Every structure is written in structure tokens, then in C-alpha cells.
Amino acid sequence: MFDPQKYRADFPILSRQVHGKPLVYLDNAATSQKPRSVIQAISNYYENHNANVHRGVHQLGDESTTLFHTSRQIIADFFGAKVDELVVVRNTTEAANQIAQTWGSKNITDQDTILLTELEHHSNLVPWQELARRQGAQLVYLKVTSEGLLDLVDFKQQCQHLKSIKLLAFSHVSNALGTLNPVVDLVMELKKYHPAARVFVDGAQAAPHLSINFSQLDIDFYAVSAHKMVGPMGIGGLLVKKEVLEALSPWLVGGGMIDQVTLQTTTFADDLQERFTAGTPDVASLVGWAAACQYLSSIGMNVLFKYDQLLVAQTLERLTKIAELEVVGPLESHHRVGSVSFIYRGVHAHDVGQVLDSEGVAVRSGHHCTMPLHAKFDWQATVRASFQLYTTFDELEALVFGLQKVKKVFGL
Amino acid sequence: MNDMYHEQIIEEARQPQFYGRLVAVEMTLEGKNASCGDEVTIFLKFARKDDPTSPIAVLSWEGQGCVISRAAMSVLAGKIIEQKMTLTEIKNLSETDLEELLGLPQISIGRIKCLVLGLRTLQSGV
């Protein structure tokens, strides 16, 4: 069985204390901690190889260019994508915005429907909402059941009755409820009625825990963020099926991505990697992200998924026994990935978070960038405990202990 | 660096084979490297008139570029004419073939574009 203790020493930050207590970091869905190999890959890049790519004819330029390309290849391989299907972006939000502004503005009309779900993070909602408003398109939301699952009966009906669904956008794993959405089934059902529809999947919460094979999925756009999968902040990927990317206009124009520039006109590079890399790329972060992919691969995503399932099951088991808590979202661990969210009856989520912090336990409190979902269920705010490969069962007990303290502090 | 600029390469670039502009050609191919501004134009006539599947009978080229891009185009032109190659056969040539032709063990990543400019331009003709 997977033993997180073997890996905790790889993460320097985990040895620090918070308020005199050992750090229990359960806010991994917001961002994960970074192993030494990722931190060192970045510092090594700056200490030994830093130079701009594709430009200077000198040794450092060659080394940097080689690192840039090998890193891209490692990341693409990690997701089962072709290397030129990887467009590097800053984060998942940017990925959705890019597609909304380029593909969306060109292809969505006032005759079309954009189908989203009530589960979505604002990053996979606001860009499409704005797109619909600009183009006069219809925006329809797939319902979420009281168990926190997508309503597949509703989905089937929407697919049958809605005319011209041009885009379906949904999260692979919900950041607020941890719901694991049935990607393959959803796409199959959609394509029965709307074969030409494009599919955008927000993979930010899936990439840290699941093995993803982009080439095997009938999905046009898949967005991920490095920092949630033990990589650096500020870099992410938009995977786009090659034939779809070839038809897209570049959204950022200028340095590096050109074929020929005159004072009046410009033609763009045919090479997709060049065409969608405008300006100096963040090579150091790319190198760090590749190191993160290698770190995860060295353990194995299937191993990590199984371990996450154990953490989810144990958390559900422990938290559903606490009378003051209402666990929100799926109560069966196989429908959930990476996190468990809950409400502490009579205590606001921020107050719960504050008390837990005094015990060294870091969780997320709030609406988790899912205001419509919280409004639907009339939750003012929820508390989320989320996991990574270094999360231990002892840390889950620290969470339970911290929750007992909440009871004492507020005299319940 | 010294390996890269050995005598044959410098000589090849200084007095390239089949250099010059041809008129009344059957195919003209243009290529360039956006990142450095190197460019090449290649003029072709075929063994069977206007049949681009037949061997290349006449080739000339001109362009602006670094020593590597000029030397590589030059030796490539020599090989094509000597071996009466077709465009399809040229399609199968690789970066490694050019390295061998030039006697360069392994060119640095920053110069690959220079090395293959002429080859990629010819390959765009199929």
C-alpha cells in the first residue's frame, strides 16, 4: 500500500510549524505544496541555464531551448497529448477565456446554446456567460442533484430538447464538492444529438489525482493548472485537439509567433507550438511543472488515485459521525475526488477555519468560487478539507480534533 | 564552435554550389526562418518537362543566410544533382543526413533551423 510518510520529507514546507503546532495542510484544492525536485528544477534553471529561448546562438540559449522543449514533451506525455496540442497558459481561468474569446467569438451565434453545469467554478462559468452575452447565445445549466451529482436525466432531456448546443463546458472534478463527473458518458450522450458540439473540460481538480489520457477522450479542450499538481504557480496548460487548434487564430500576437512581418501585415507561424507561444515563455515554471509531472509519474497516478479514495472514504466516515456537521456533496467515496466539504451547524465557515488554523490545520472556507452552487443549496459558506499525496490519516484525525475544539470555543 | 566552422563548411558557404537565379524554371520554392531572417529561393527544372515527380535535372538557388544555412543548401544541391533525386526522395532526407553531408557531428538546437532551411524549403514542394 502507498505510504505517504515515504514522500513527506520531499516537501520542505511540511516540516514547518504553525502557531506552535505541526502544519496540517488540507487546502490542496486551492494549491498544493511543492516537492524539493520542483523547487530545485526552477532554481537550477536560473542558476545554471537561464537565457531566452529560440534566439541567441550561444550555449545558454541552446540549453534553455532544449529544456523548454523537453519540458513541453514531458508535460504533454503526462496528459497523453501530442506536444503541439499543449498551449501553455497561466492558469485554467486564462484557458477558458482564450477559448471563449477566439473560438467562441467566431463560432457561437444567437442561434446557439452553451450548456454548463451548476457545479462550475467561476473560471468555467464567467467566461462562457460573457461569451453568451456578447453573442446573444442561450446559456443553459445542467442541474445538480441534492447529492451533489450532475443530474443525468436532466442532461439527457436537455440534449434531446435543446436546439444547437454548440459548447458543453464542465469540470472533470468539482472543486467545491469533489464530485467526479462521468466525462465519457456525458460526451457520448451529447454527441448523439449534437455531433458537432465542442467540449471544454476544466481539469484543474482532476489533474492532481487522476490519470488523464487526452488522446483517448472525445474532448476538444482540456484545461489544467500546474500549481494544483505539485508544480509551480502561474503556469498551466490548455490541451486542444490538433485539428481544432489548427483552425484557431492565435489570441496573443507579437514576438516569437510570426512567420513574416511587414509594416502593414503579418503572417503567423505554421508550427502550432510557435503560433500559440507569443512573447518570452516562462521557461523556469515550465521546467518546474515538468519536474512535477515526473515526480507524480514516479509514484504513478493510479496509485495516487487509489490512495486519494482511501483518504476520501476515511474523511467521510469520520466527519459524518460528528453531529454538528453536515457533509455536502456526494456521500459515496467513489463519486468524490480530492476533497470533502461540510457545514458546521451554527458556526460560520470562516470561524471554523480560524479555529482549525489555531491547531495548525489549514482548510479553505467560503464559497470556493462557486457562488451559484452555494446559492442553489442556500449554503452561506462551506469548509473544505482537500488532500494531496502527502496527506496522512493522522492529519485527518487532527482535523477531527480541531473540529471538537470548535465546539468548545463556541460553547455548543 | 571550431567543429562547426571547419574548412569545408566555410568554403562551401563562400563558394556555394549551384548558386544563382534561373529564369524559365518549372518550379520556384521560397523558404525563410522567421526567428533570424534567413531566406532561400530555389529554382528547379525536371528531367521530364513540367513533371515534378521526375528527377530534378536543374537546380539553382540564392538567398541570404548564415554559413550553416548556405553550406547546408550547397551540399544538398550537390547531392540532389549528383544522385538525380526526385522531390519524393528529398522528402525522406532528415536533419541527420545534412549533418553527415556537412561532417557536423551534432548541431546545437539553436542552429537546427539554419541547417534545415534549404531542405524544408525543397520538402515544401511535394
Interface residues (C-beta under 8 A of the other chain):
Chain A: H54 R55 G56 V57 H58 Q59 G61 D62 T65 T66 H69 G256 I258 D259 Q260 A269 E274
Chain B: K32 A34 S35 S108 I109 G110 R111
